[in-house]
Amino acid sequence: MSQLRYGLFLVAFVAATSLNAQDTSQYIIPGRVNTIEQQQKPYVVLISIDGFRYDLADKHNAVFLKKMRDAGVAAASMKPCFPSLTFPNHYSIITGLYPSHHGLVDNSFYDARKNAYYKVGDKRAVEDSSWYGGEPLWVLAEKQKMITASFYWVGSESHINGMPPTYYYKYNEAISIDRRVEILKEWLQQPAETRPHLITFYFPQVDHQEHMHGVDAKETEEAVHLVDDAIRKMYEACRSTGLPVNFVVVSDHGFANLDTAKIVPVALITGLIDTSKFLMAGGGTMIHLYAKNKADIKPAYKRLREQTDFQAWLTTKTPKSWKYRKKNDRYHRIGDILLTCSPPRYFYFGGRKSLGAHGFDNRLPEMQATFYAWGPAFKEHYKIRSFNNIDVYPLLAQLLGLKADQPVDGNAKKLGKILK
């Protein structure tokens, strides 16, 4: 076998092995039922399209989503929390808390108290409930005897407060979209006692293509059409049950195109500091530096802030609007020094060079996310201004008739007007 053929065989074998190794089991918590009161409550399907920037439906002509947003409620945009990354923002949407308050301060970060790193690719950390603060909406619902289900959401695998959704899957991409739609319908065809009233659903495809090819690429457009058609199938499947199902479509963040000629090599940073004195975490748009000795913070910061290709921040003095200062940091997980980039620049750790990224300043237009809603609970042909994504949690709690028992950062009054 030639080296080329062997290489292709090895790639195919590894890909197949990885796919087969994914856990595609449905997990069902036994013994749970909806109370008679909860059986009368509305149904909500909360859909996240990762990386679906506020203007993508128009840019790439998402026919079904455009139709439904025009018939229901559409926001000009939805502002993500800082940092505009996947895990922090999905968890902010489902808890109503800023990342600095719920503990997922980045996709990758260090916790000195645990002497451990949290990384999105580390299954052991992702499934460890001790990393997660706040109370996800499914926990609130299950505590009040309302059945929930999740086809992926950050934290749904982690048994937070001992309360996973009644029905859930561990994240995998092996289950086809059509099969996921079938399972959604099966959930809604359960008897009233065991039928979920809150269902979360997640699509990663658009984000994947934007990272590899950029926002404007044909591949991204195709991913938008794929997800648009999948949501159409979900809608039709729900309609066929005859149940009054409400749909809320959100995204976790927007996206910006990058210039691979303007990368910032991480070697530039490590050449400016004594790496034996700091721990490092983060990714392509933000890096945390954790000082082993606090006396080393200011000298390192002084050297780093002189650079023009990125911004250096003492985390006692980051922009107030980020809600991302040391005083906000309930779990002490934000670095002592933050390094951030502005698009089209990004930090380069090696490997394939991305053509798109997120995680930048959440005030940038490119980072703004999407919010659409339709169904019997929502007003029709109704447009609203941009709002903060932490306001989604109190909206959904109100819609489902759940009584929040913990304070949140979201404002229940901001979105109450979109309900009939």
C-alpha positions in Angstrom: 0.0 0.0 0.0 1.4 3.4 -1.0 2.1 6.0 1.7 -0.7 8.2 0.2 -3.2 5.3 0.2 -2.2 4.3 3.7 -2.6 7.9 4.9 -6.1 8.1 3.4 -7.0 4.8 5.0 -5.7 5.9 8.4 -7.7 9.1 8.2 -10.9 7.2 7.3 -10.3 4.6 10.0 -9.7 7.3 12.7 -12.8 9.2 11.6 -15.0 6.0 11.6 -13.6 4.9 15.0 -14.3 8.4 16.4 -17.8 8.3 15.1 -18.5 4.8 16.4 -17.1 5.8 19.8 -19.7 8.5 20.2 -22.4 7.9 22.8 -25.7 8.0 20.9 -27.9 6.7 23.8 -30.9 8.5 25.0 -30.8 9.0 28.8 -34.1 8.9 30.6 -34.5 9.7 34.3 -37.1 7.3 35.7 -40.0 8.2 38.0 -40.6 11.8 36.9 -44.1 13.0 35.8 -45.8 16.3 35.1 -48.2 17.4 37.8 -51.8 18.0 36.7 -51.0 21.8 36.9 -47.9 21.5 34.7 -49.8 19.4 32.1 -51.8 22.5 31.3 -48.7 24.7 30.6 -47.5 25.7 27.1 -44.8 23.9 25.2 -41.5 25.5 24.2 -38.9 24.3 21.8 -35.7 26.4 22.3 -33.4 26.2 19.3 -29.8 27.5 19.2 -28.0 27.9 15.9 -24.4 28.3 16.8 -22.8 31.3 15.2 -26.0 32.5 13.5 -25.2 36.2 13.2 -28.1 38.6 13.4 -28.0 39.2 9.6 -27.4 35.6 8.3 -31.0 34.8 7.6 -31.1 37.7 5.1 -27.5 37.3 3.9 -27.9 33.7 2.9 -31.7 33.7 2.4 -33.0 31.3 5.1 -36.5 31.1 3.5 -38.3 29.3 6.4 -36.8 31.3 9.2 -37.6 34.6 7.4 -41.2 33.5 6.9 -41.7 32.6 10.6 -39.9 35.6 12.1 -42.0 37.9 9.9 -45.1 36.1 11.1 -44.0 36.1 14.8 -41.5 38.1 16.8 -38.1 39.2 15.5 -35.4 41.2 17.3 -33.1 43.6 15.4 -30.4 41.5 17.1 -29.6 39.9 20.4 -26.5 41.0 22.3 -24.3 38.2 23.6 -22.4 38.3 26.9 -18.7 38.9 26.9 -16.8 36.9 25.9 -18.8 36.2 22.8 -18.0 32.4 22.9 -20.2 29.3 22.7 -20.1 27.8 26.2 -20.4 31.0 28.2 -23.3 32.3 26.1 -25.3 29.1 25.9 -25.1 28.9 29.6 -26.0 32.6 30.1 -29.1 32.1 27.9 -30.3 29.1 30.0 -29.5 30.6 33.4 -30.0 34.4 32.9 -26.6 35.1 34.4 -23.5 36.8 33.1 -20.5 34.4 32.6 -18.7 36.0 35.5 -21.6 35.0 37.7 -22.3 31.5 36.5 -18.6 30.4 36.3 -18.2 29.5 32.6 -16.0 32.5 31.9 -14.5 31.1 28.6 -14.4 28.0 26.5 -11.1 27.3 28.2 -10.0 28.7 31.6 -8.2 27.8 34.9 -9.6 27.5 38.4 -6.9 28.0 41.0 -9.1 26.6 43.8 -9.5 23.3 41.9 -6.0 23.6 40.4 -7.7 22.4 37.2 -8.6 23.6 33.7 -12.0 23.6 32.1 -11.9 22.9 28.4 -14.8 22.4 26.0 -13.2 19.3 24.6 -12.6 17.7 27.9 -15.6 15.4 28.5 -14.7 14.8 32.2 -14.8 18.5 32.9 -17.9 19.2 30.8 -19.8 16.5 32.6 -18.6 17.6 36.1 -21.5 19.7 37.7 -19.1 21.4 40.1 -18.0 23.7 37.3 -21.5 25.1 36.8 -23.1 27.9 38.9 -26.6 29.2 38.6 -29.7 27.2 37.9 -30.5 26.2 34.3 -34.1 26.5 33.2 -34.5 22.7 33.0 -33.5 22.5 36.7 -36.1 25.1 37.6 -38.7 23.2 35.6 -37.9 19.8 37.0 -37.9 21.0 40.5 -41.5 22.3 39.9 -42.5 18.9 38.4 -42.4 19.9 34.8 -40.8 17.4 32.4 -38.0 18.7 30.1 -35.8 17.3 27.3 -32.6 18.3 25.7 -31.0 17.5 22.3 -27.8 19.2 23.5 -27.3 22.3 25.5 -24.3 23.4 27.5 -24.6 21.8 30.9 -27.4 19.4 30.0 -25.1 16.4 30.5 -23.8 17.5 33.9 -26.6 16.8 36.4 -26.4 20.3 37.7 -28.0 20.5 41.2 -28.7 16.8 40.7 -31.3 17.7 38.1 -30.6 16.8 34.4 -33.5 17.0 31.9 -35.7 14.0 32.1 -34.7 13.1 28.5 -31.3 14.0 27.2 -28.4 13.0 25.0 -24.7 13.4 25.5 -23.3 15.6 22.7 -22.6 13.8 19.5 -22.8 14.5 15.8 -23.5 10.8 14.8 -27.3 11.1 15.1 -28.7 12.4 11.8 -30.8 15.5 11.8 -33.8 13.6 10.5 -33.6 11.2 13.3 -33.3 14.0 15.8 -36.6 15.5 14.4 -38.2 12.1 14.8 -37.1 11.9 18.4 -38.5 15.4 19.0 -41.9 14.2 17.7 -41.7 11.1 19.8 -41.1 13.2 22.9 -44.2 15.3 22.1 -46.3 12.1 21.5 -45.6 10.9 25.0 -48.7 10.8 27.4 -49.4 14.1 29.1 -47.8 12.8 32.3 -44.4 12.3 30.7 -44.4 14.7 27.8 -41.7 17.4 28.0 -42.9 21.1 28.0 -39.4 22.5 27.5 -37.1 21.1 24.8 -33.7 22.5 23.9 -32.2 21.8 20.5 -28.7 22.7 19.2 -27.3 23.1 15.6 -23.5 23.4 15.2 -23.2 23.4 11.4 -23.2 27.1 10.6 -20.4 27.8 13.2 -18.3 25.0 11.8 -18.4 26.4 8.3 -17.8 30.0 9.4 -14.7 29.0 11.3 -13.3 27.1 8.3 -14.5 29.3 5.4 -15.7 32.6 6.7 -19.1 34.3 7.0 -19.7 34.9 3.3 -18.6 31.5 1.9 -20.7 29.2 -0.1 -20.1 26.5 2.5 -21.6 28.8 5.2 -24.6 29.5 3.0 -25.2 25.8 2.5 -25.1 25.2 6.2 -27.6 28.0 6.8 -29.9 26.3 4.2 -29.4 22.9 5.9 -30.4 24.3 9.3 -33.3 26.3 7.9 -34.7 23.2 6.3 -34.2 21.2 9.5 -36.2 23.8 11.5 -38.9 23.6 8.9 -39.1 19.8 9.5 -39.1 20.4 13.3 -42.0 22.8 12.9 -44.0 20.4 10.7 -43.4 17.5 13.0 -44.6 19.6 16.0 -47.7 20.7 14.1 -48.6 17.1 13.3 -49.0 16.4 17.0 -51.7 19.0 17.3 -50.1 20.5 20.4 -49.7 24.3 20.9 -45.9 24.4 20.5 -44.0 27.7 20.7 -40.6 28.1 19.0 -37.8 30.3 20.2 -34.7 30.5 17.9 -31.5 32.1 19.2 -27.8 32.1 18.5 -25.0 32.3 21.0 -23.0 34.9 19.2 -22.2 36.4 15.8 -19.1 36.0 13.6 -16.3 38.0 12.0 -14.2 37.3 9.0 -10.4 37.0 9.7 -7.3 38.0 7.8 -4.7 35.2 7.9 -2.1 37.8 7.1 -2.8 39.5 10.4 -2.4 36.7 12.8 -0.8 37.3 16.2 1.5 34.3 16.9 1.3 33.2 20.5 5.1 33.1 20.5 5.0 36.9 20.4 3.2 36.8 23.8 5.4 34.1 25.4 8.4 36.1 24.3 7.2 39.1 26.3 6.7 37.4 29.6 8.4 34.9 31.9 6.2 31.9 31.1 7.4 30.2 34.3 5.6 32.8 36.3 2.2 32.5 34.6 -0.4 29.9 33.6 -2.2 30.5 30.3 -5.7 29.6 29.0 -8.1 30.8 26.4 -8.2 30.7 22.6 -8.0 32.6 19.4 -9.7 35.8 20.5 -8.8 36.1 24.2 -6.0 34.8 26.4 -6.0 34.6 30.2 -2.8 35.0 32.1 -2.9 33.7 35.7 0.0 35.0 37.8 1.6 32.5 40.3 2.8 35.5 42.2 0.7 38.7 42.2 3.9 40.8 42.2 4.5 39.7 38.6 1.3 41.1 37.2 2.1 44.8 36.7 5.6 44.3 35.2 4.2 41.8 32.7 1.1 44.0 31.9 3.4 47.0 31.3 5.3 45.1 28.6 2.2 43.6 27.0 0.2 46.9 26.8 2.9 48.4 24.6 1.9 46.1 21.7 -0.4 47.3 19.0 -1.5 44.0 17.5 -3.6 43.1 20.6 -5.0 44.7 23.7 -3.9 44.0 27.2 -6.2 44.5 30.2 -5.8 44.3 33.9 -8.9 42.5 35.0 -9.6 45.1 37.6 -10.1 47.6 34.8 -11.8 45.9 31.9 -14.8 47.8 30.3 -17.6 48.1 32.7 -20.2 46.9 30.2 -18.5 43.5 29.9 -19.4 42.7 33.5 -16.1 40.9 33.4 -13.9 42.4 36.1 -12.4 40.7 39.1 -15.1 42.1 41.3 -17.7 40.4 39.2 -15.8 37.1 39.2 -17.8 34.9 41.7 -15.7 31.8 41.0 -12.3 33.4 40.7 -11.7 32.1 37.2 -10.9 35.2 35.1 -7.2 35.7 34.5 -5.1 38.5 36.2 -4.3 39.8 32.7 -6.5 39.5 29.7 -5.2 39.8 26.1 -7.8 40.4 23.4 -7.8 40.9 19.7 -10.0 42.9 17.3 -11.1 41.4 14.0 -9.6 40.6 11.5 -6.7 39.8 13.8 -6.6 36.7 16.1 -4.2 34.7 18.2 -2.6 31.9 16.3 -1.6 28.7 18.2 -0.6 26.7 15.2 -2.4 24.3 12.8 -5.0 25.3 10.3 -5.6 29.0 10.0 -9.3 30.0 10.5 -11.1 32.3 8.2 -13.8 33.3 10.8 -14.0 33.7 14.5 -16.1 35.0 17.5 -15.2 35.8 21.1 -14.4 39.4 20.3 -15.8 42.4 22.2 -19.6 41.8 22.5 -20.4 45.4 21.5 -19.1 44.9 17.9 -21.8 44.6 15.2 -20.3 41.4 13.9 -20.8 39.7 17.3 -24.5 40.3 17.5 -26.8 37.2 17.6 -30.3 36.2 16.5 -33.6 36.1 18.2 -36.9 34.9 16.6 -40.0 33.5 18.3 -43.4 32.3 17.0 -46.3 30.2 18.3 -49.6 30.7 20.1 -48.0 32.5 23.1 -46.3 35.2 21.0 -47.5 38.3 19.3 -47.7 38.3 15.5 -45.8 40.5 13.1 -43.9 42.1 16.0 -40.5 43.7 15.8 -38.3 44.6 18.8 -35.0 46.3 19.4 -31.8 44.6 20.4 -31.6 43.2 23.9 -29.3 41.2 26.1 -29.4 37.4 25.9 -29.7 37.1 29.7 -33.3 38.3 29.3 -34.3 35.1 27.5 -34.3 33.1 30.7 -37.0 35.2 32.6 -39.0 35.3 29.4 -39.2 31.5 29.1 -39.8 31.1 32.8 -42.8 33.5 32.5 -44.1 31.7 29.4 -43.9 28.3 31.1 -45.4 29.6 34.3 -42.4 28.8 36.4 -41.5 30.7 39.6 -37.8 31.6 39.7 -36.3 30.9 43.1 -32.9 32.4 42.5 -31.9 35.9 41.5 -30.7 36.4 37.9 -29.2 39.2 35.9 -31.9 39.1 33.2 -34.8 41.5 33.3 -38.2 39.9 33.1 -39.8 43.2 31.9 -37.6 43.5 28.8 -39.3 40.8 26.8 -42.6 40.4 28.6 -44.2 42.6 25.9 -43.7 40.1 23.1 -46.2 37.6 24.8 -49.9 37.8 24.0 
